[in-house]
Amino acid sequence: MAFLYSISPRSLFTLYIAKEIARDEEFTKNLLLELKDKKMVVEIKKNPKGIQYLKRSRWKMSDAAYDAYKNHQSNA
């Protein structure tokens, strides 16, 4: 989550997130899907032109998770 917070509001593909946190892509995808179920990240399945991705997803931190993380960081 710290990495997604640091790049917010940008979104990145699973591959780039996996490289940044030094994990394999499948492991990272499973983590992101769990975070999606908890409404902590948002999966983006369309490119900026509105065209559906066939096999890829981009991810970003949800607004609620960003605000909670930001408040926690400022109180620490």
NUNU-78887 format. One line per field, with one value per residue (C-alpha): residue number from 0; residue in one letter; x, y, z. Coordinates in steps of 0.05 Angstrom, whole numbers, always signed. Layout:
nr	[NUM,...]
rest	[A,...]
x	[X,...]
y	[Y,...]
z	[Z,...]
//
This chain:
nr	[0,1,2,3,4,5,6,7,8,9,10,11,12,13,14,15,16,17,18,19,20,21,22,23,24,25,26,27,28,29,30,31,32,33,34,35,36,37,38,39,40,41,42,43,44,45,46,47,48,49,50,51,52,53,54,55,56,57,58,59,60,61,62,63,64,65,66,67,68,69,70,71,72,73,74,75]
rest	[M,A,F,L,Y,S,I,S,P,R,S,L,F,T,L,Y,I,A,K,E,I,A,R,D,E,E,F,T,K,N,L,L,L,E,L,K,D,K,K,M,V,V,E,I,K,K,N,P,K,G,I,Q,Y,L,K,R,S,R,W,K,M,S,D,A,A,Y,D,A,Y,K,N,H,Q,S,N,A]
x	[+0,+57,+80,+10,+5,+70,+48,-25,-67,-29,-46,+3,-2,+8,+76,+105,+78,+107,+175,+174,+158,+204,+151,+127,+68,+19,+32,+23,-42,-70,-52,-84,-148,-152,-144,-197,-246,-231,-243,-171,-151,-188,-178,-178,-196,-199,-145,-150,-188,-242,-221,-226,-160,-162,-112,-86,-108,-82,-88,-92,-107,-180,-198,-221,-157,-115,-149,-142,-68,-56,-89,-49,+17,+3,-15,+48]
y	[+0,+48,+43,+58,+116,+144,+146,+165,+186,+150,+78,+24,-45,-106,-120,-53,-59,-129,-104,-46,-90,-146,-200,-244,-220,-275,-263,-189,-199,-243,-189,-135,-177,-186,-111,-99,-143,-99,-36,-12,-11,+1,-42,-4,-47,+7,+50,+126,+124,+79,+15,-48,-84,-157,-186,-129,-86,-23,-10,+50,+63,+77,+148,+122,+82,+142,+188,+138,+127,+202,+215,+159,+186,+257,+231,+188]
z	[+0,+14,-58,-85,-36,-60,-133,-121,-160,-215,-232,-254,-286,-242,-274,-253,-182,-177,-200,-151,-91,-114,-119,-176,-216,-196,-122,-131,-170,-114,-63,-105,-114,-39,-29,-82,-42,+19,-24,-13,-86,-151,-212,-278,-338,-392,-423,-421,-487,-457,-493,-452,-436,-457,-407,-366,-308,-277,-203,-158,-85,-71,-47,+21,+31,+9,+59,+116,+99,+94,+162,+193,+165,+190,+260,+265]
//
